[in-house]
Amino acid sequence: MNIEEQFGLEHLLFKERKCRICGVTKDLIDGFYLIRKNRGMFPSSYSYECKECTKKRIIKNRKIDTGSWEYPDW
């Protein structure tokens, strides 16, 4: 019994991942950001948060510019 016959390459490489925020299953390469670029194309190199949820989080947590700061008048 050969191990190579039991497992195919598709079992070792994940092609889809479920977002931990919205719960939608998306394509790993197109739907998630690569966060560890020096690790290659391993599934562990990709984020667990999809691109859309990441964008929403960044916009939501962005500091609001109130415009109240003025240059000191010396």
PQR file of N, CA, C, O and H, with PARSE charges and radii, in Angstrom:
ATOM      1  N   MET A   1       0.836  -1.167   0.000 -0.4000 1.5000
ATOM      2  CA  MET A   1       0.000   0.000   0.000 -0.0000 2.0000
ATOM      3  C   MET A   1       0.892   1.245   0.000  0.5500 1.7000
ATOM      4  O   MET A   1       1.662   1.471   0.933 -0.5500 1.4000
ATOM      5  N   ASN A   2       0.776   2.027  -1.035 -0.4000 1.5000
ATOM      6  CA  ASN A   2       1.605   3.202  -1.205 -0.0000 2.0000
ATOM      7  C   ASN A   2       0.840   4.438  -0.712  0.5500 1.7000
ATOM      8  O   ASN A   2      -0.346   4.594  -1.005 -0.5500 1.4000
ATOM      9  H   ASN A   2       0.150   1.843  -1.793  0.4000 1.0000
ATOM     10  N   ILE A   3       1.508   5.294   0.021 -0.4000 1.5000
ATOM     11  CA  ILE A   3       0.866   6.499   0.544 -0.0000 2.0000
ATOM     12  C   ILE A   3       0.491   7.451  -0.583  0.5500 1.7000
ATOM     13  O   ILE A   3      -0.533   8.130  -0.506 -0.5500 1.4000
ATOM     14  H   ILE A   3       2.471   5.167   0.259  0.4000 1.0000
ATOM     15  N   GLU A   4       1.293   7.506  -1.606 -0.4000 1.5000
ATOM     16  CA  GLU A   4       1.021   8.398  -2.729 -0.0000 2.0000
ATOM     17  C   GLU A   4      -0.277   8.033  -3.443  0.5500 1.7000
ATOM     18  O   GLU A   4      -0.938   8.905  -4.007 -0.5500 1.4000
ATOM     19  H   GLU A   4       2.125   6.955  -1.669  0.4000 1.0000
ATOM     20  N   GLU A   5      -0.638   6.781  -3.425 -0.4000 1.5000
ATOM     21  CA  GLU A   5      -1.882   6.347  -4.053 -0.0000 2.0000
ATOM     22  C   GLU A   5      -3.095   6.744  -3.214  0.5500 1.7000
ATOM     23  O   GLU A   5      -4.172   6.977  -3.762 -0.5500 1.4000
ATOM     24  H   GLU A   5      -0.101   6.072  -2.967  0.4000 1.0000
ATOM     25  N   GLN A   6      -2.935   6.825  -1.897 -0.4000 1.5000
ATOM     26  CA  GLN A   6      -4.041   7.137  -1.008 -0.0000 2.0000
ATOM     27  C   GLN A   6      -4.391   8.625  -0.999  0.5500 1.7000
ATOM     28  O   GLN A   6      -5.563   8.994  -0.916 -0.5500 1.4000
ATOM     29  H   GLN A   6      -2.060   6.635  -1.452  0.4000 1.0000
ATOM     30  N   PHE A   7      -3.373   9.468  -1.083 -0.4000 1.5000
ATOM     31  CA  PHE A   7      -3.588  10.908  -0.998 -0.0000 2.0000
ATOM     32  C   PHE A   7      -3.158  11.575  -2.289  0.5500 1.7000
ATOM     33  O   PHE A   7      -2.083  11.303  -2.824 -0.5500 1.4000
ATOM     34  H   PHE A   7      -2.422   9.169  -1.150  0.4000 1.0000
ATOM     35  N   GLY A   8      -4.006  12.443  -2.773 -0.4000 1.5000
ATOM     36  CA  GLY A   8      -3.664  13.228  -3.950 -0.0000 2.0000
ATOM     37  C   GLY A   8      -3.137  14.587  -3.534  0.5500 1.7000
ATOM     38  O   GLY A   8      -3.176  14.944  -2.357 -0.5500 1.4000
ATOM     39  H   GLY A   8      -4.879  12.664  -2.339  0.4000 1.0000
ATOM     40  N   LEU A   9      -2.653  15.329  -4.482 -0.4000 1.5000
ATOM     41  CA  LEU A   9      -2.119  16.649  -4.201 -0.0000 2.0000
ATOM     42  C   LEU A   9      -3.216  17.594  -3.722  0.5500 1.7000
ATOM     43  O   LEU A   9      -2.943  18.496  -2.930 -0.5500 1.4000
ATOM     44  H   LEU A   9      -2.621  15.040  -5.439  0.4000 1.0000
ATOM     45  N   GLU A  10      -4.439  17.409  -4.183 -0.4000 1.5000
ATOM     46  CA  GLU A  10      -5.536  18.282  -3.771 -0.0000 2.0000
ATOM     47  C   GLU A  10      -5.892  18.099  -2.304  0.5500 1.7000
ATOM     48  O   GLU A  10      -6.476  19.002  -1.706 -0.5500 1.4000
ATOM     49  H   GLU A  10      -4.661  16.676  -4.826  0.4000 1.0000
ATOM     50  N   HIS A  11      -5.556  16.949  -1.698 -0.4000 1.5000
ATOM     51  CA  HIS A  11      -5.795  16.749  -0.277 -0.0000 2.0000
ATOM     52  C   HIS A  11      -4.786  17.510   0.569  0.5500 1.7000
ATOM     53  O   HIS A  11      -5.091  17.895   1.698 -0.5500 1.4000
ATOM     54  H   HIS A  11      -5.080  16.215  -2.184  0.4000 1.0000
ATOM     55  N   LEU A  12      -3.608  17.728   0.045 -0.4000 1.5000
ATOM     56  CA  LEU A  12      -2.568  18.408   0.799 -0.0000 2.0000
ATOM     57  C   LEU A  12      -2.616  19.923   0.626  0.5500 1.7000
ATOM     58  O   LEU A  12      -2.218  20.652   1.535 -0.5500 1.4000
ATOM     59  H   LEU A  12      -3.361  17.415  -0.872  0.4000 1.0000
ATOM     60  N   LEU A  13      -3.084  20.404  -0.495 -0.4000 1.5000
ATOM     61  CA  LEU A  13      -3.172  21.828  -0.758 -0.0000 2.0000
ATOM     62  C   LEU A  13      -4.634  22.263  -0.680  0.5500 1.7000
ATOM     63  O   LEU A  13      -5.483  21.757  -1.414 -0.5500 1.4000
ATOM     64  H   LEU A  13      -3.407  19.812  -1.233  0.4000 1.0000
ATOM     65  N   PHE A  14      -4.908  23.181   0.197 -0.4000 1.5000
ATOM     66  CA  PHE A  14      -6.277  23.680   0.327 -0.0000 2.0000
ATOM     67  C   PHE A  14      -6.526  24.708  -0.762  0.5500 1.7000
ATOM     68  O   PHE A  14      -5.725  25.620  -0.967 -0.5500 1.4000
ATOM     69  H   PHE A  14      -4.219  23.592   0.794  0.4000 1.0000
ATOM     70  N   LYS A  15      -7.620  24.555  -1.445 -0.4000 1.5000
ATOM     71  CA  LYS A  15      -7.965  25.495  -2.501 -0.0000 2.0000
ATOM     72  C   LYS A  15      -9.024  26.472  -2.042  0.5500 1.7000
ATOM     73  O   LYS A  15      -9.195  27.527  -2.652 -0.5500 1.4000
ATOM     74  H   LYS A  15      -8.271  23.814  -1.279  0.4000 1.0000
ATOM     75  N   GLU A  16      -9.733  26.147  -0.989 -0.4000 1.5000
ATOM     76  CA  GLU A  16     -10.763  27.011  -0.460 -0.0000 2.0000
ATOM     77  C   GLU A  16     -10.593  27.116   1.049  0.5500 1.7000
ATOM     78  O   GLU A  16     -10.060  26.214   1.696 -0.5500 1.4000
ATOM     79  H   GLU A  16      -9.595  25.289  -0.494  0.4000 1.0000
ATOM     80  N   ARG A  17     -11.054  28.228   1.591 -0.4000 1.5000
ATOM     81  CA  ARG A  17     -10.984  28.431   3.033 -0.0000 2.0000
ATOM     82  C   ARG A  17     -12.234  29.180   3.462  0.5500 1.7000
ATOM     83  O   ARG A  17     -12.790  29.972   2.701 -0.5500 1.4000
ATOM     84  H   ARG A  17     -11.487  28.961   1.065  0.4000 1.0000
ATOM     85  N   LYS A  18     -12.666  28.922   4.681 -0.4000 1.5000
ATOM     86  CA  LYS A  18     -13.840  29.578   5.240 -0.0000 2.0000
ATOM     87  C   LYS A  18     -13.372  30.787   6.047  0.5500 1.7000
ATOM     88  O   LYS A  18     -12.505  30.669   6.912 -0.5500 1.4000
ATOM     89  H   LYS A  18     -12.214  28.279   5.299  0.4000 1.0000
ATOM     90  N   CYS A  19     -13.952  31.944   5.757 -0.4000 1.5000
ATOM     91  CA  CYS A  19     -13.603  33.173   6.461 -0.0000 2.0000
ATOM     92  C   CYS A  19     -14.072  33.069   7.905  0.5500 1.7000
ATOM     93  O   CYS A  19     -15.187  32.616   8.167 -0.5500 1.4000
ATOM     94  H   CYS A  19     -14.657  32.040   5.054  0.4000 1.0000
ATOM     95  N   ARG A  20     -13.225  33.486   8.845 -0.4000 1.5000
ATOM     96  CA  ARG A  20     -13.583  33.382  10.259 -0.0000 2.0000
ATOM     97  C   ARG A  20     -14.529  34.489  10.694  0.5500 1.7000
ATOM     98  O   ARG A  20     -15.106  34.408  11.779 -0.5500 1.4000
ATOM     99  H   ARG A  20     -12.319  33.854   8.632  0.4000 1.0000
ATOM    100  N   ILE A  21     -14.704  35.523   9.874 -0.4000 1.5000
ATOM    101  CA  ILE A  21     -15.586  36.632  10.217 -0.0000 2.0000
ATOM    102  C   ILE A  21     -16.978  36.437   9.622  0.5500 1.7000
ATOM    103  O   ILE A  21     -17.965  36.404  10.356 -0.5500 1.4000
ATOM    104  H   ILE A  21     -14.236  35.588   8.992  0.4000 1.0000
ATOM    105  N   CYS A  22     -17.063  36.308   8.307 -0.4000 1.5000
ATOM    106  CA  CYS A  22     -18.376  36.209   7.645 -0.0000 2.0000
ATOM    107  C   CYS A  22     -18.829  34.770   7.446  0.5500 1.7000
ATOM    108  O   CYS A  22     -20.017  34.532   7.230 -0.5500 1.4000
ATOM    109  H   CYS A  22     -16.261  36.335   7.711  0.4000 1.0000
ATOM    110  N   GLY A  23     -17.913  33.799   7.513 -0.4000 1.5000
ATOM    111  CA  GLY A  23     -18.278  32.397   7.397 -0.0000 2.0000
ATOM    112  C   GLY A  23     -18.473  31.898   5.982  0.5500 1.7000
ATOM    113  O   GLY A  23     -18.936  30.774   5.789 -0.5500 1.4000
ATOM    114  H   GLY A  23     -16.948  33.992   7.689  0.4000 1.0000
ATOM    115  N   VAL A  24     -18.135  32.698   4.990 -0.4000 1.5000
ATOM    116  CA  VAL A  24     -18.302  32.313   3.589 -0.0000 2.0000
ATOM    117  C   VAL A  24     -17.041  31.590   3.118  0.5500 1.7000
ATOM    118  O   VAL A  24     -15.927  32.021   3.416 -0.5500 1.4000
ATOM    119  H   VAL A  24     -17.759  33.611   5.147  0.4000 1.0000
ATOM    120  N   THR A  25     -17.216  30.498   2.387 -0.4000 1.5000
ATOM    121  CA  THR A  25     -16.090  29.758   1.834 -0.0000 2.0000
ATOM    122  C   THR A  25     -15.697  30.387   0.506  0.5500 1.7000
ATOM    123  O   THR A  25     -16.517  30.517  -0.403 -0.5500 1.4000
ATOM    124  H   THR A  25     -18.121  30.147   2.145  0.4000 1.0000
ATOM    125  N   LYS A  26     -14.410  30.781   0.407 -0.4000 1.5000
ATOM    126  CA  LYS A  26     -13.908  31.464  -0.785 -0.0000 2.0000
ATOM    127  C   LYS A  26     -12.622  30.816  -1.249  0.5500 1.7000
ATOM    128  O   LYS A  26     -11.993  30.050  -0.519 -0.5500 1.4000
ATOM    129  H   LYS A  26     -13.744  30.675   1.146  0.4000 1.0000
ATOM    130  N   ASP A  27     -12.241  31.135  -2.475 -0.4000 1.5000
ATOM    131  CA  ASP A  27     -10.995  30.650  -3.046 -0.0000 2.0000
ATOM    132  C   ASP A  27      -9.830  31.217  -2.252  0.5500 1.7000
ATOM    133  O   ASP A  27      -9.819  32.403  -1.922 -0.5500 1.4000
ATOM    134  H   ASP A  27     -12.752  31.757  -3.068  0.4000 1.0000
ATOM    135  N   LEU A  28      -8.863  30.387  -1.949 -0.4000 1.5000
ATOM    136  CA  LEU A  28      -7.757  30.783  -1.089 -0.0000 2.0000
ATOM    137  C   LEU A  28      -6.905  31.872  -1.714  0.5500 1.7000
ATOM    138  O   LEU A  28      -6.548  32.838  -1.039 -0.5500 1.4000
ATOM    139  H   LEU A  28      -8.872  29.424  -2.217  0.4000 1.0000
ATOM    140  N   ILE A  29      -6.576  31.736  -2.973 -0.4000 1.5000
ATOM    141  CA  ILE A  29      -5.660  32.677  -3.609 -0.0000 2.0000
ATOM    142  C   ILE A  29      -6.354  33.994  -3.934  0.5500 1.7000
ATOM    143  O   ILE A  29      -5.765  35.056  -3.732 -0.5500 1.4000
ATOM    144  H   ILE A  29      -6.865  30.951  -3.520  0.4000 1.0000
ATOM    145  N   ASP A  30      -7.580  33.956  -4.428 -0.4000 1.5000
ATOM    146  CA  ASP A  30      -8.277  35.178  -4.823 -0.0000 2.0000
ATOM    147  C   ASP A  30      -9.023  35.838  -3.675  0.5500 1.7000
ATOM    148  O   ASP A  30      -9.254  37.046  -3.713 -0.5500 1.4000
ATOM    149  H   ASP A  30      -8.058  33.093  -4.592  0.4000 1.0000
ATOM    150  N   GLY A  31      -9.403  35.082  -2.664 -0.4000 1.5000
ATOM    151  CA  GLY A  31     -10.256  35.624  -1.616 -0.0000 2.0000
ATOM    152  C   GLY A  31      -9.558  36.031  -0.344  0.5500 1.7000
ATOM    153  O   GLY A  31     -10.170  36.679   0.505 -0.5500 1.4000
ATOM    154  H   GLY A  31      -9.215  34.101  -2.634  0.4000 1.0000
ATOM    155  N   PHE A  32      -8.285  35.671  -0.178 -0.4000 1.5000
ATOM    156  CA  PHE A  32      -7.578  35.952   1.063 -0.0000 2.0000
ATOM    157  C   PHE A  32      -6.226  36.595   0.766  0.5500 1.7000
ATOM    158  O   PHE A  32      -5.609  36.330  -0.266 -0.5500 1.4000
ATOM    159  H   PHE A  32      -7.788  35.145  -0.868  0.4000 1.0000
ATOM    160  N   TYR A  33      -5.778  37.444   1.689 -0.4000 1.5000
ATOM    161  CA  TYR A  33      -4.480  38.094   1.534 -0.0000 2.0000
ATOM    162  C   TYR A  33      -3.346  37.151   1.935  0.5500 1.7000
ATOM    163  O   TYR A  33      -3.480  36.360   2.869 -0.5500 1.4000
ATOM    164  H   TYR A  33      -6.279  37.660   2.527  0.4000 1.0000
ATOM    165  N   LEU A  34      -2.239  37.248   1.219 -0.4000 1.5000
ATOM    166  CA  LEU A  34      -1.019  36.521   1.551 -0.0000 2.0000
ATOM    167  C   LEU A  34      -0.302  37.322   2.624  0.5500 1.7000
ATOM    168  O   LEU A  34       0.111  38.454   2.370 -0.5500 1.4000
ATOM    169  H   LEU A  34      -2.130  37.890   0.461  0.4000 1.0000
ATOM    170  N   ILE A  35      -0.143  36.757   3.826 -0.4000 1.5000
ATOM    171  CA  ILE A  35       0.429  37.525   4.924 -0.0000 2.0000
ATOM    172  C   ILE A  35       1.879  37.156   5.215  0.5500 1.7000
ATOM    173  O   ILE A  35       2.587  37.922   5.869 -0.5500 1.4000
ATOM    174  H   ILE A  35      -0.478  35.837   4.033  0.4000 1.0000
ATOM    175  N   ARG A  36       2.327  36.017   4.750 -0.4000 1.5000
ATOM    176  CA  ARG A  36       3.723  35.613   4.940 -0.0000 2.0000
ATOM    177  C   ARG A  36       4.331  35.354   3.564  0.5500 1.7000
ATOM    178  O   ARG A  36       4.306  34.228   3.066 -0.5500 1.4000
ATOM    179  H   ARG A  36       1.753  35.395   4.219  0.4000 1.0000
ATOM    180  N   LYS A  37       4.867  36.391   2.968 -0.4000 1.5000
ATOM    181  CA  LYS A  37       5.340  36.285   1.593 -0.0000 2.0000
ATOM    182  C   LYS A  37       6.621  35.465   1.466  0.5500 1.7000
ATOM    183  O   LYS A  37       6.902  34.922   0.397 -0.5500 1.4000
ATOM    184  H   LYS A  37       4.887  37.305   3.372  0.4000 1.0000
ATOM    185  N   ASN A  38       7.387  35.371   2.523 -0.4000 1.5000
ATOM    186  CA  ASN A  38       8.637  34.616   2.446 -0.0000 2.0000
ATOM    187  C   ASN A  38       8.429  33.118   2.654  0.5500 1.7000
ATOM    188  O   ASN A  38       9.385  32.348   2.559 -0.5500 1.4000
ATOM    189  H   ASN A  38       7.159  35.813   3.391  0.4000 1.0000
ATOM    190  N   ARG A  39       7.213  32.696   2.932 -0.4000 1.5000
ATOM    191  CA  ARG A  39       6.926  31.273   3.165 -0.0000 2.0000
ATOM    192  C   ARG A  39       6.476  30.539   1.911  0.5500 1.7000
ATOM    193  O   ARG A  39       6.285  29.323   1.945 -0.5500 1.4000
ATOM    194  H   ARG A  39       6.437  33.321   3.009  0.4000 1.0000
ATOM    195  N   GLY A  40       6.306  31.245   0.824 -0.4000 1.5000
ATOM    196  CA  GLY A  40       5.865  30.585  -0.393 -0.0000 2.0000
ATOM    197  C   GLY A  40       4.356  30.562  -0.495  0.5500 1.7000
ATOM    198  O   GLY A  40       3.666  31.392   0.098 -0.5500 1.4000
ATOM    199  H   GLY A  40       6.462  32.232   0.797  0.4000 1.0000
ATOM    200  N   MET A  41       3.856  29.612  -1.246 -0.4000 1.5000
ATOM    201  CA  MET A  41       2.421  29.545  -1.515 -0.0000 2.0000
ATOM    202  C   MET A  41       1.719  28.496  -0.648  0.5500 1.7000
ATOM    203  O   MET A  41       0.753  27.877  -1.094 -0.5500 1.4000
ATOM    204  H   MET A  41       4.416  28.939  -1.727  0.4000 1.0000
ATOM    205  N   PHE A  42       2.184  28.294   0.565 -0.4000 1.5000
ATOM    206  CA  PHE A  42       1.549  27.344   1.471 -0.0000 2.0000
ATOM    207  C   PHE A  42       0.232  27.915   1.986  0.5500 1.7000
ATOM    208  O   PHE A  42       0.108  29.133   2.111 -0.5500 1.4000
ATOM    209  H   PHE A  42       2.968  28.797   0.928  0.4000 1.0000
ATOM    210  N   PRO A  43      -0.747  27.079   2.287 -0.5600 1.5000
ATOM    211  CA  PRO A  43      -2.028  27.573   2.821  0.2800 2.0000
ATOM    212  C   PRO A  43      -1.871  28.325   4.141  0.5500 1.7000
ATOM    213  O   PRO A  43      -2.673  29.207   4.446 -0.5500 1.4000
ATOM    214  N   SER A  44      -0.847  27.987   4.928 -0.4000 1.5000
ATOM    215  CA  SER A  44      -0.639  28.680   6.191 -0.0000 2.0000
ATOM    216  C   SER A  44      -0.113  30.096   5.985  0.5500 1.7000
ATOM    217  O   SER A  44      -0.043  30.872   6.938 -0.5500 1.4000
ATOM    218  H   SER A  44      -0.195  27.271   4.681  0.4000 1.0000
ATOM    219  N   SER A  45       0.253  30.439   4.766 -0.4000 1.5000
ATOM    220  CA  SER A  45       0.752  31.781   4.471 -0.0000 2.0000
ATOM    221  C   SER A  45      -0.376  32.774   4.242  0.5500 1.7000
ATOM    222  O   SER A  45      -0.125  33.973   4.120 -0.5500 1.4000
ATOM    223  H   SER A  45       0.196  29.809   3.992  0.4000 1.0000
ATOM    224  N   TYR A  46      -1.605  32.301   4.181 -0.4000 1.5000
ATOM    225  CA  TYR A  46      -2.745  33.168   3.894 -0.0000 2.0000
ATOM    226  C   TYR A  46      -3.515  33.476   5.163  0.5500 1.7000
ATOM    227  O   TYR A  46      -3.522  32.692   6.113 -0.5500 1.4000
ATOM    228  H   TYR A  46      -1.810  31.327   4.280  0.4000 1.0000
ATOM    229  N   SER A  47      -4.161  34.630   5.163 -0.4000 1.5000
ATOM    230  CA  SER A  47      -4.958  35.082   6.289 -0.0000 2.0000
ATOM    231  C   SER A  47      -6.205  34.214   6.449  0.5500 1.7000
ATOM    232  O   SER A  47      -6.610  33.528   5.511 -0.5500 1.4000
ATOM    233  H   SER A  47      -4.155  35.267   4.392  0.4000 1.0000
ATOM    234  N   TYR A  48      -6.806  34.244   7.624 -0.4000 1.5000
ATOM    235  CA  TYR A  48      -8.064  33.533   7.868 -0.0000 2.0000
ATOM    236  C   TYR A  48      -9.253  34.473   7.750  0.5500 1.7000
ATOM    237  O   TYR A  48     -10.393  34.078   7.992 -0.5500 1.4000
ATOM    238  H   TYR A  48      -6.477  34.801   8.386  0.4000 1.0000
ATOM    239  N   GLU A  49      -8.980  35.725   7.376 -0.4000 1.5000
ATOM    240  CA  GLU A  49     -10.010  36.726   7.192 -0.0000 2.0000
ATOM    241  C   GLU A  49     -10.011  37.119   5.716  0.5500 1.7000
ATOM    242  O   GLU A  49      -8.967  37.488   5.178 -0.5500 1.4000
ATOM    243  H   GLU A  49      -8.054  36.046   7.179  0.4000 1.0000
ATOM    244  N   CYS A  50     -11.164  37.046   5.056 -0.4000 1.5000
ATOM    245  CA  CYS A  50     -11.221  37.323   3.616 -0.0000 2.0000
ATOM    246  C   CYS A  50     -10.920  38.790   3.329  0.5500 1.7000
ATOM    247  O   CYS A  50     -10.905  39.619   4.239 -0.5500 1.4000
ATOM    248  H   CYS A  50     -12.012  36.746   5.493  0.4000 1.0000
ATOM    249  N   LYS A  51     -10.684  39.099   2.069 -0.4000 1.5000
ATOM    250  CA  LYS A  51     -10.302  40.453   1.669 -0.0000 2.0000
ATOM    251  C   LYS A  51     -11.402  41.462   1.968  0.5500 1.7000
ATOM    252  O   LYS A  51     -11.114  42.569   2.422 -0.5500 1.4000
ATOM    253  H   LYS A  51     -10.696  38.426   1.330  0.4000 1.0000
ATOM    254  N   GLU A  52     -12.656  41.098   1.723 -0.4000 1.5000
ATOM    255  CA  GLU A  52     -13.757  42.016   1.961 -0.0000 2.0000
ATOM    256  C   GLU A  52     -13.908  42.335   3.441  0.5500 1.7000
ATOM    257  O   GLU A  52     -14.124  43.492   3.801 -0.5500 1.4000
ATOM    258  H   GLU A  52     -12.890  40.198   1.355  0.4000 1.0000
ATOM    259  N   CYS A  53     -13.797  41.335   4.300 -0.4000 1.5000
ATOM    260  CA  CYS A  53     -13.902  41.563   5.747 -0.0000 2.0000
ATOM    261  C   CYS A  53     -12.715  42.371   6.259  0.5500 1.7000
ATOM    262  O   CYS A  53     -12.869  43.180   7.174 -0.5500 1.4000
ATOM    263  H   CYS A  53     -13.621  40.395   4.008  0.4000 1.0000
ATOM    264  N   THR A  54     -11.537  42.164   5.683 -0.4000 1.5000
ATOM    265  CA  THR A  54     -10.363  42.938   6.073 -0.0000 2.0000
ATOM    266  C   THR A  54     -10.559  44.402   5.723  0.5500 1.7000
ATOM    267  O   THR A  54     -10.244  45.278   6.529 -0.5500 1.4000
ATOM    268  H   THR A  54     -11.412  41.507   4.940  0.4000 1.0000
ATOM    269  N   LYS A  55     -11.072  44.679   4.536 -0.4000 1.5000
ATOM    270  CA  LYS A  55     -11.318  46.059   4.116 -0.0000 2.0000
ATOM    271  C   LYS A  55     -12.350  46.728   5.024  0.5500 1.7000
ATOM    272  O   LYS A  55     -12.174  47.882   5.414 -0.5500 1.4000
ATOM    273  H   LYS A  55     -11.328  43.967   3.881  0.4000 1.0000
ATOM    274  N   LYS A  56     -13.424  46.014   5.362 -0.4000 1.5000
ATOM    275  CA  LYS A  56     -14.450  46.572   6.244 -0.0000 2.0000
ATOM    276  C   LYS A  56     -13.874  46.876   7.624  0.5500 1.7000
ATOM    277  O   LYS A  56     -14.190  47.910   8.214 -0.5500 1.4000
ATOM    278  H   LYS A  56     -13.567  45.077   5.045  0.4000 1.0000
ATOM    279  N   ARG A  57     -13.026  45.977   8.146 -0.4000 1.5000
ATOM    280  CA  ARG A  57     -12.418  46.182   9.467 -0.0000 2.0000
ATOM    281  C   ARG A  57     -11.497  47.390   9.474  0.5500 1.7000
ATOM    282  O   ARG A  57     -11.503  48.170  10.427 -0.5500 1.4000
ATOM    283  H   ARG A  57     -12.769  45.138   7.667  0.4000 1.0000
ATOM    284  N   ILE A  58     -10.704  47.551   8.421 -0.4000 1.5000
ATOM    285  CA  ILE A  58      -9.769  48.672   8.346 -0.0000 2.0000
ATOM    286  C   ILE A  58     -10.533  49.993   8.264  0.5500 1.7000
ATOM    287  O   ILE A  58     -10.171  50.957   8.938 -0.5500 1.4000
ATOM    288  H   ILE A  58     -10.699  46.918   7.647  0.4000 1.0000
ATOM    289  N   ILE A  59     -11.580  50.045   7.449 -0.4000 1.5000
ATOM    290  CA  ILE A  59     -12.369  51.273   7.314 -0.0000 2.0000
ATOM    291  C   ILE A  59     -13.086  51.601   8.620  0.5500 1.7000
ATOM    292  O   ILE A  59     -13.167  52.767   9.007 -0.5500 1.4000
ATOM    293  H   ILE A  59     -11.874  49.261   6.902  0.4000 1.0000
ATOM    294  N   LYS A  60     -13.608  50.579   9.304 -0.4000 1.5000
ATOM    295  CA  LYS A  60     -14.332  50.783  10.559 -0.0000 2.0000
ATOM    296  C   LYS A  60     -13.407  51.297  11.663  0.5500 1.7000
ATOM    297  O   LYS A  60     -13.815  52.135  12.467 -0.5500 1.4000
ATOM    298  H   LYS A  60     -13.543  49.631   8.991  0.4000 1.0000
ATOM    299  N   ASN A  61     -12.172  50.807  11.710 -0.4000 1.5000
ATOM    300  CA  ASN A  61     -11.240  51.176  12.771 -0.0000 2.0000
ATOM    301  C   ASN A  61     -10.353  52.366  12.418  0.5500 1.7000
ATOM    302  O   ASN A  61      -9.497  52.758  13.212 -0.5500 1.4000
ATOM    303  H   ASN A  61     -11.841  50.126  11.057  0.4000 1.0000
ATOM    304  N   ARG A  62     -10.546  52.937  11.249 -0.4000 1.5000
ATOM    305  CA  ARG A  62      -9.739  54.082  10.840 -0.0000 2.0000
ATOM    306  C   ARG A  62     -10.038  55.276  11.734  0.5500 1.7000
ATOM    307  O   ARG A  62     -11.191  55.527  12.084 -0.5500 1.4000
ATOM    308  H   ARG A  62     -11.241  52.619  10.604  0.4000 1.0000
ATOM    309  N   LYS A  63      -9.003  56.004  12.096 -0.4000 1.5000
ATOM    310  CA  LYS A  63      -9.159  57.166  12.951 -0.0000 2.0000
ATOM    311  C   LYS A  63      -9.908  58.259  12.194  0.5500 1.7000
ATOM    312  O   LYS A  63      -9.594  58.565  11.044 -0.5500 1.4000
ATOM    313  H   LYS A  63      -8.066  55.801  11.811  0.4000 1.0000
ATOM    314  N   ILE A  64     -10.884  58.827  12.848 -0.4000 1.5000
ATOM    315  CA  ILE A  64     -11.696  59.866  12.227 -0.0000 2.0000
ATOM    316  C   ILE A  64     -10.988  61.205  12.381  0.5500 1.7000
ATOM    317  O   ILE A  64     -10.588  61.583  13.482 -0.5500 1.4000
ATOM    318  H   ILE A  64     -11.139  58.578  13.782  0.4000 1.0000
ATOM    319  N   ASP A  65     -10.836  61.917  11.270 -0.4000 1.5000
ATOM    320  CA  ASP A  65     -10.207  63.222  11.284 -0.0000 2.0000
ATOM    321  C   ASP A  65     -11.276  64.257  11.602  0.5500 1.7000
ATOM    322  O   ASP A  65     -12.165  64.510  10.788 -0.5500 1.4000
ATOM    323  H   ASP A  65     -11.161  61.610  10.376  0.4000 1.0000
ATOM    324  N   THR A  66     -11.188  64.852  12.783 -0.4000 1.5000
ATOM    325  CA  THR A  66     -12.184  65.835  13.192 -0.0000 2.0000
ATOM    326  C   THR A  66     -11.873  67.217  12.644  0.5500 1.7000
ATOM    327  O   THR A  66     -12.762  68.067  12.589 -0.5500 1.4000
ATOM    328  H   THR A  66     -10.466  64.646  13.444  0.4000 1.0000
ATOM    329  N   GLY A  67     -10.648  67.461  12.241 -0.4000 1.5000
ATOM    330  CA  GLY A  67     -10.277  68.756  11.686 -0.0000 2.0000
ATOM    331  C   GLY A  67     -10.126  69.828  12.749  0.5500 1.7000
ATOM    332  O   GLY A  67     -10.037  71.008  12.409 -0.5500 1.4000
ATOM    333  H   GLY A  67      -9.925  66.771  12.285  0.4000 1.0000
ATOM    334  N   SER A  68     -10.093  69.463  14.016 -0.4000 1.5000
ATOM    335  CA  SER A  68     -10.009  70.444  15.090 -0.0000 2.0000
ATOM    336  C   SER A  68      -8.571  70.889  15.365  0.5500 1.7000
ATOM    337  O   SER A  68      -8.356  71.880  16.063 -0.5500 1.4000
ATOM    338  H   SER A  68     -10.165  68.505  14.292  0.4000 1.0000
ATOM    339  N   TRP A  69      -7.612  70.186  14.838 -0.4000 1.5000
ATOM    340  CA  TRP A  69      -6.223  70.555  15.089 -0.0000 2.0000
ATOM    341  C   TRP A  69      -5.834  71.713  14.190  0.5500 1.7000
ATOM    342  O   TRP A  69      -6.113  71.701  12.991 -0.5500 1.4000
ATOM    343  H   TRP A  69      -7.787  69.381  14.271  0.4000 1.0000
ATOM    344  N   GLU A  70      -5.193  72.705  14.767 -0.4000 1.5000
ATOM    345  CA  GLU A  70      -4.721  73.857  14.014 -0.0000 2.0000
ATOM    346  C   GLU A  70      -3.244  74.061  14.286  0.5500 1.7000
ATOM    347  O   GLU A  70      -2.738  73.682  15.343 -0.5500 1.4000
ATOM    348  H   GLU A  70      -4.966  72.715  15.740  0.4000 1.0000
ATOM    349  N   TYR A  71      -2.577  74.645  13.354 -0.4000 1.5000
ATOM    350  CA  TYR A  71      -1.158  74.957  13.517 -0.0000 2.0000
ATOM    351  C   TYR A  71      -1.024  76.037  14.591  0.5500 1.7000
ATOM    352  O   TYR A  71      -1.769  77.017  14.576 -0.5500 1.4000
ATOM    353  H   TYR A  71      -2.989  74.953  12.496  0.4000 1.0000
ATOM    354  N   PRO A  72      -0.089  75.868  15.515 -0.5600 1.5000
ATOM    355  CA  PRO A  72       0.050  76.871  16.594  0.2800 2.0000
ATOM    356  C   PRO A  72       0.403  78.254  16.023  0.5500 1.7000
ATOM    357  O   PRO A  72       1.252  78.398  15.143 -0.5500 1.4000
ATOM    358  N   ASP A  73      -0.268  79.228  16.552 -0.4000 1.5000
ATOM    359  CA  ASP A  73      -0.023  80.613  16.127 -0.0000 2.0000
ATOM    360  C   ASP A  73       0.953  81.249  17.113  0.5500 1.7000
ATOM    361  O   ASP A  73       0.554  81.697  18.189 -0.5500 1.4000
ATOM    362  H   ASP A  73      -0.957  79.111  17.267  0.4000 1.0000
ATOM    363  N   TRP A  74       2.226  81.287  16.744 -0.4000 1.5000
ATOM    364  CA  TRP A  74       3.243  81.841  17.630 -0.0000 2.0000
ATOM    365  C   TRP A  74       3.433  83.263  17.344  0.5500 1.7000
ATOM    366  O   TRP A  74       4.253  83.917  17.988 -0.5500 1.4000
ATOM    367  H   TRP A  74       2.550  80.923  15.870  0.4000 1.0000
TER
END
